[in-house]
Amino acid sequence: KVDDRDYMRNGAKYFEWERKGVPLRIELGPRDVANDVCIFKYRETVEDKVTVSLGDAAEAAAEGLETMQKALLDAATDRLEKGISRGATYGEMRDVLDKDEAGGYPGAGLY
């Protein structure tokens, strides 16, 4: 989507789109067009802005988004693996669940 609102400053627009969770922001202004480039800013994987030629923009965006997807999936898989306890006895599991503040359930117990 092109954000062509002239009444809003760039920083406010950037913040709004980042808050919405847009994975890639592509900046394109008059000087960028004159220089035949655009600016990529990824939400997760790359901290700095990346300058890309307009001819390579589509391929670079697809490649960057694929890299971002892989990094997010790898991070989620690692978090999942770290959160799984194998070989715990029923008593150990019950003790951990009793101490888990996030696992509070106001109804009848799990066991």
N, CA, C and O of each residue as an XYZ file, in Angstrom:
444
protein
N       0.848     -1.166      0.000
C       0.000      0.000      0.000
C       0.896      1.232      0.000
O       1.883      1.274      0.734
N       0.579      2.200     -0.784
C       1.328      3.449     -0.844
C       0.744      4.421      0.175
O      -0.455      4.700      0.172
N       1.609      4.928      1.042
C       1.182      5.900      2.042
C       1.578      7.282      1.524
O       2.702      7.736      1.737
N       0.654      7.936      0.850
C       0.949      9.235      0.243
C       0.315     10.390      1.015
O       0.012     11.431      0.432
N       0.117     10.217      2.292
C      -0.461     11.274      3.118
C       0.573     12.386      3.308
O       1.611     12.175      3.934
N       0.285     13.560      2.768
C       1.209     14.691      2.845
C       1.110     15.416      4.187
O       2.045     16.114      4.581
N       0.009     15.261      4.878
C      -0.205     15.987      6.125
C       0.484     15.311      7.317
O       0.409     15.822      8.435
N       1.135     14.204      7.104
C       1.751     13.446      8.196
C       3.260     13.368      7.972
O       3.708     13.160      6.844
N       4.035     13.529      9.020
C       5.494     13.453      8.904
C       5.929     11.996      8.693
O       5.238     11.052      9.076
N       7.100     11.858      8.068
C       7.597     10.514      7.750
C       7.736      9.640      8.986
O       7.339      8.475      8.965
N       8.295     10.183     10.065
C       8.495      9.394     11.276
C       7.194      8.840     11.829
O       7.140      7.696     12.283
N       6.154      9.645     11.791
C       4.844      9.188     12.278
C       4.301      8.076     11.385
O       3.714      7.111     11.874
N       4.500      8.216     10.077
C       4.047      7.164      9.154
C       4.820      5.869      9.403
O       4.234      4.788      9.450
N       6.145      5.988      9.564
C       6.974      4.799      9.796
C       6.515      4.075     11.053
O       6.357      2.855     11.060
N       6.300      4.857     12.133
C       5.877      4.258     13.392
C       4.534      3.559     13.241
O       4.344      2.458     13.758
N       3.609      4.187     12.541
C       2.286      3.595     12.364
C       2.370      2.246     11.651
O       1.719      1.284     12.059
N       3.165      2.177     10.595
C       3.258      0.926      9.841
C       4.020     -0.139     10.620
O       3.687     -1.321     10.535
N       5.037      0.262     11.377
C       5.745     -0.712     12.211
C       4.816     -1.262     13.281
O       4.842     -2.458     13.572
N       3.995     -0.397     13.871
C       3.029     -0.817     14.890
C       2.016     -1.803     14.328
O       1.562     -2.705     15.032
N       1.662     -1.632     13.064
C       0.725     -2.546     12.414
C       1.377     -3.878     12.077
O       0.684     -4.843     11.754
N       2.715     -3.941     12.148
C       3.404     -5.204     11.917
C       3.821     -5.447     10.484
O       4.078     -6.589     10.103
N       3.895     -4.396      9.676
C       4.314     -4.561      8.277
C       5.767     -5.044      8.265
O       6.626     -4.391      8.858
N       6.066     -6.166      7.610
C       7.411     -6.731      7.664
C       8.462     -5.967      6.866
O       9.645     -6.024      7.199
N       8.054     -5.256      5.823
C       9.007     -4.545      4.972
C       8.431     -3.193      4.585
O       7.330     -3.094      4.042
N       9.205     -2.155      4.880
C       8.822     -0.808      4.450
C       9.757     -0.418      3.307
O      10.977     -0.517      3.431
N       9.178      0.022      2.204
C       9.963      0.462      1.057
C       9.785      1.964      0.933
O       8.674      2.453      0.727
N      10.891      2.695      1.059
C      10.855      4.144      0.961
C      11.270      4.540     -0.453
O      12.263      4.047     -0.986
N      10.495      5.435     -1.043
C      10.762      5.860     -2.414
C      10.372      7.321     -2.540
O       9.190      7.663     -2.526
N      11.374      8.180     -2.663
C      11.129      9.608     -2.801
C      11.651     10.113     -4.134
O      12.199      9.342     -4.923
N      11.483     11.407     -4.389
C      11.918     11.974     -5.659
C      13.419     11.784     -5.932
O      13.811     11.478     -7.059
N      14.256     11.964     -4.901
C      15.702     11.751     -5.097
C      16.021     10.292     -5.364
O      16.916      9.977     -6.148
N      15.279      9.392     -4.703
C      15.495      7.963     -4.935
C      15.165      7.604     -6.380
O      15.909      6.863     -7.023
N      14.066      8.120     -6.885
C      13.674      7.853     -8.267
C      14.729      8.392     -9.222
O      15.086      7.732    -10.197
N      15.229      9.597     -8.940
C      16.260     10.191     -9.793
C      17.536      9.359     -9.792
O      18.237      9.288    -10.802
N      17.839      8.725     -8.649
C      19.045      7.883     -8.533
C      18.775      6.425     -8.879
O      19.686      5.599     -8.818
N      17.534      6.095     -9.244
C      17.138      4.744     -9.631
C      17.340      3.732     -8.502
O      17.775      2.603     -8.729
N      17.010      4.170     -7.262
C      17.129      3.288     -6.093
C      15.883      3.423     -5.223
O      15.081      4.340     -5.400
N      15.738      2.497     -4.282
C      14.733      2.599     -3.231
C      15.374      2.099     -1.941
O      16.431      1.470     -1.972
N      14.741      2.376     -0.823
C      15.276      2.020      0.488
C      14.380      0.966      1.112
O      13.165      1.144      1.197
N      14.987     -0.145      1.552
C      14.261     -1.203      2.254
C      14.568     -1.101      3.740
O      15.715     -0.892      4.137
N      13.522     -1.251      4.562
C      13.687     -1.346      6.011
C      12.864     -2.523      6.485
O      11.633     -2.484      6.463
N      13.558     -3.585      6.922
C      12.880     -4.788      7.414
C      12.571     -4.629      8.897
O      13.335     -4.004      9.632
N      11.465     -5.187      9.326
C      11.036     -5.075     10.716
C      11.907     -5.899     11.653
O      12.234     -5.434     12.745
N      12.285     -7.090     11.266
C      12.920     -8.012     12.208
C      14.399     -8.289     11.970
O      15.209     -8.126     12.882
N      14.759     -8.700     10.774
C      16.068     -9.311     10.586
C      17.200     -8.340     10.337
O      18.324     -8.611     10.759
N      16.964     -7.236      9.679
C      18.037     -6.301      9.331
C      17.790     -4.997     10.091
O      16.715     -4.406      9.995
N      18.794     -4.560     10.842
C      18.638     -3.354     11.653
C      18.697     -2.084     10.817
O      17.923     -1.155     11.050
N      19.599     -2.032      9.853
C      19.801     -0.821      9.076
C      18.955     -0.829      7.811
O      18.432     -1.861      7.390
N      18.841      0.341      7.229
C      18.160      0.457      5.948
C      19.088     -0.063      4.847
O      20.310      0.059      4.934
N      18.485     -0.638      3.823
C      19.244     -1.223      2.718
C      18.852     -0.489      1.438
O      17.667     -0.348      1.133
N      19.851     -0.026      0.695
C      19.596      0.637     -0.583
C      19.606     -0.407     -1.690
O      20.547     -1.191     -1.804
N      18.553     -0.414     -2.505
C      18.389     -1.416     -3.558
C      18.057     -0.687     -4.853
O      17.291      0.277     -4.846
N      18.628     -1.142     -5.962
C      18.279     -0.527     -7.243
C      16.844     -0.904     -7.599
O      16.371     -1.983     -7.243
N      16.165     -0.015     -8.298
C      14.759     -0.252     -8.639
C      14.596     -1.499     -9.502
O      13.586     -2.195     -9.398
N      15.577     -1.789    -10.351
C      15.489     -2.974    -11.200
C      15.551     -4.274    -10.422
O      15.003     -5.288    -10.853
N      16.220     -4.248     -9.273
C      16.376     -5.456     -8.452
C      15.410     -5.495     -7.263
O      15.470     -6.419     -6.451
N      14.530     -4.512     -7.155
C      13.697     -4.377     -5.958
C      12.776     -5.574     -5.733
O      12.668     -6.058     -4.606
N      12.122     -6.051     -6.762
C      11.173     -7.161     -6.587
C      11.884     -8.419     -6.115
O      11.426     -9.086     -5.188
N      12.999     -8.740     -6.750
C      13.757     -9.934     -6.369
C      14.334     -9.786     -4.957
O      14.299    -10.728     -4.166
N      14.862     -8.601     -4.648
C      15.443     -8.368     -3.327
C      14.375     -8.436     -2.238
O      14.634     -8.956     -1.152
N      13.183     -7.919     -2.513
C      12.095     -7.965     -1.524
C      11.686     -9.406     -1.253
O      11.529     -9.800     -0.097
N      11.511    -10.195     -2.311
C      11.125    -11.594     -2.136
C      12.188    -12.363     -1.359
O      11.870    -13.149     -0.467
N      13.441    -12.131     -1.701
C      14.542    -12.818     -1.013
C      14.629    -12.387      0.449
O      14.815    -13.224      1.332
N      14.497    -11.094      0.706
C      14.562    -10.592      2.076
C      13.419    -11.083      2.934
O      13.621    -11.422      4.100
N      12.219    -11.128      2.376
C      11.068    -11.620      3.131
C      11.191    -13.115      3.415
O      10.783    -13.587      4.476
N      11.749    -13.849      2.471
C      11.982    -15.285      2.688
C      12.993    -15.496      3.819
O      12.816    -16.373      4.664
N      14.050    -14.686      3.824
C      15.055    -14.756      4.891
C      14.428    -14.415      6.242
O      14.701    -15.064      7.253
N      13.585    -13.387      6.237
C      12.909    -12.987      7.464
C      11.993    -14.090      7.974
O      11.971    -14.369      9.173
N      11.241    -14.718      7.085
C      10.355    -15.815      7.455
C      11.141    -16.957      8.081
O      10.723    -17.522      9.092
N      12.277    -17.298      7.483
C      13.103    -18.386      8.008
C      13.641    -18.043      9.390
O      13.646    -18.892     10.282
N      14.095    -16.802      9.576
C      14.628    -16.391     10.876
C      13.542    -16.433     11.950
O      13.798    -16.879     13.069
N      12.336    -15.973     11.622
C      11.240    -16.009     12.591
C      10.841    -17.440     12.928
O      10.572    -17.757     14.087
N      10.803    -18.308     11.913
C      10.462    -19.710     12.151
C      11.524    -20.398     13.011
O      11.194    -21.162     13.918
N      12.789    -20.127     12.725
C      13.873    -20.718     13.520
C      13.808    -20.261     14.972
O      13.999    -21.062     15.887
N      13.537    -18.966     15.185
C      13.429    -18.451     16.550
C      12.249    -19.086     17.284
O      12.370    -19.437     18.457
N      11.117    -19.234     16.609
C       9.939    -19.853     17.230
C      10.199    -21.323     17.547
O       9.791    -21.816     18.598
N      10.878    -22.021     16.639
C      11.199    -23.432     16.866
C      12.133    -23.582     18.063
O      11.954    -24.483     18.882
N      13.134    -22.695     18.168
C      14.046    -22.741     19.308
C      13.310    -22.481     20.620
O      13.548    -23.172     21.610
N      12.406    -21.476     20.635
C      11.624    -21.194     21.848
C      10.766    -22.381     22.237
O      10.637    -22.704     23.417
N      10.179    -23.031     21.238
C       9.344    -24.198     21.511
C      10.172    -25.327     22.103
O       9.771    -25.941     23.092
N      11.313    -25.599     21.511
C      12.182    -26.680     22.004
C      12.660    -26.408     23.422
O      12.731    -27.329     24.236
N      12.989    -25.159     23.729
C      13.457    -24.810     25.079
C      12.329    -24.930     26.103
O      12.587    -25.135     27.289
N      11.086    -24.804     25.651
C       9.956    -24.868     26.560
C       9.426    -26.267     26.804
O       8.512    -26.454     27.607
N       9.991    -27.254     26.117
C       9.522    -28.630     26.275
C      10.446    -29.370     27.234
O      11.660    -29.400     27.034
N       9.875    -29.961     28.265
C      10.641    -30.777     29.212
C      10.331    -32.237     28.940
O       9.173    -32.655     28.957
N      11.365    -32.997     28.691
C      11.186    -34.424     28.415
C      11.671    -35.242     29.619
O      12.638    -34.879     30.288
N      11.000    -36.313     29.865
C      11.425    -37.228     30.920
C      11.043    -36.780     32.320
O      11.560    -37.326     33.294
N      10.158    -35.806     32.452
C       9.732    -35.358     33.774
C       8.695    -36.334     34.324
O       7.881    -36.879     33.579
N       8.738    -36.540     35.605
C       7.745    -37.397     36.245
C       6.450    -36.601     36.429
O       6.431    -35.379     36.288
N       5.407    -37.299     36.735
C       4.116    -36.651     36.949
C       4.209    -35.658     38.113
O       3.663    -34.557     38.029
N       4.873    -36.026     39.164
C       5.018    -35.145     40.325
C       5.796    -33.886     39.984
O       5.424    -32.796     40.419
N       6.883    -34.017     39.203
C       7.659    -32.842     38.794
C       6.814    -31.918     37.921
O       6.850    -30.698     38.080
N       6.062    -32.502     37.007
C       5.208    -31.718     36.129
C       4.149    -30.975     36.946
O       3.870    -29.802     36.701
N       3.574    -31.663     37.904
C       2.535    -31.058     38.735
C       3.087    -29.899     39.554
O       2.427    -28.870     39.695
N       4.301    -30.059     40.099
C       4.929    -28.984     40.869
C       5.190    -27.754     39.998
O       4.958    -26.622     40.421
N       5.667    -27.987     38.794
C       5.947    -26.874     37.880
C       4.659    -26.159     37.507
O       4.620    -24.929     37.479
N       3.609    -26.910     37.221
C       2.331    -26.291     36.862
C       1.725    -25.529     38.030
O       1.083    -24.499     37.827
N       1.919    -26.019     39.250
C       1.394    -25.321     40.419
C       2.096    -23.990     40.641
O       1.477    -23.043     41.127
N       3.375    -23.898     40.295
C       4.162    -22.678     40.493
C       4.046    -21.716     39.307
O       4.494    -20.573     39.407
N       3.470    -22.140     38.211
C       3.379    -21.329     37.000
C       2.285    -20.284     37.154
O       1.100    -20.614     37.186
N       2.694    -19.008     37.250
C       1.717    -17.926     37.419
C       0.852    -17.764     36.174
O      -0.331    -17.444     36.289
N       1.413    -17.977     34.993
C       0.652    -17.802     33.761
C      -0.355    -18.923     33.569
O      -1.301    -18.790     32.792
N      -0.154    -20.018     34.270
C      -1.031    -21.165     34.090
C      -2.178    -21.216     35.076
O      -2.817    -22.256     35.234
N      -2.443    -20.108     35.737
C      -3.538    -20.085     36.710
C      -4.876    -20.334     36.065
O      -5.192    -19.746     35.030
N      -5.665    -21.200     36.665
C      -6.976    -21.528     36.125
C      -7.969    -21.466     37.267
O      -7.801    -22.170     38.263
N      -9.011    -20.634     37.148
C      -9.921    -20.432     38.276
C     -10.877    -21.602     38.534
O     -11.534    -21.649     39.574
N     -10.956    -22.530     37.605
C     -11.902    -23.648     37.761
C     -11.278    -24.819     38.489
O     -10.283    -24.670     39.199
N     -11.877    -25.993     38.302
C     -11.360    -27.206     38.921
C      -9.958    -27.484     38.378
O      -9.650    -27.117     37.244
N      -9.118    -28.120     39.167
C      -7.722    -28.363     38.812
C      -7.561    -29.273     37.608
O      -8.529    -29.856     37.118
N      -6.326    -29.388     37.138
C      -6.022    -30.239     36.002
C      -5.917    -31.689     36.417
O      -5.942    -32.572     35.559
N      -5.800    -31.964     37.698
C      -5.589    -33.329     38.147
C      -6.437    -33.663     39.327
O      -6.378    -34.785     39.832
